[in-house]
């Protein structure tokens, strides 16, 4: 089992980080929260969850142990796979997710793509006690975002949304609309808003 990977951040998009660790490049699926935390850094350490399937070994990476813990709790819920859990952790910060589950706010959970009312209720029922038991109160650490040009933000946001499974055309449309309304937004904020609208 891989506990963490530490190395040089060679490439990063809002959905994938490539870490060079002693000459081996690991492609690691990340959430928007982790993307925000590692942006602009050269050397990073990601806590890993390895999903071994028939057709692939998939690595999910997290900037904090708390985020990984939440991911593991989410995938323990029936009907939630790695990509859906990552989608939830991209739409909500670990602190927000803990609050949403503790307060039983199924409406907010339902706002995440791929989460229907029944799944939102199941997440709350299955995880409410577990989150209370672990006393998971996380401090949301968000790295200062680097200034990026308008077209770069547009490109990165659309690329991230397509990597998360959204079709290219609607993604471009939503991102363009968001950037027209609020031109100064960072890539993470654009994607978070887009996830709520798609």
Secondary structure by P-SEA (a helix, b strand, c coil): cccccccccccccccbbbbbccccccbbbbcaaaaaaacccccbbbbbbbbbccccbbbbbbccaaaaaaaaaaaacccccaaaaaaaaaaccaaaaaaaaaacccccccccccccaaaaaaaaaacaaaaaaacccccccccccccccaaaaaaaaaaaaaaacccaaaaaaaaaaaaaacccccaaaaaaaaaacc
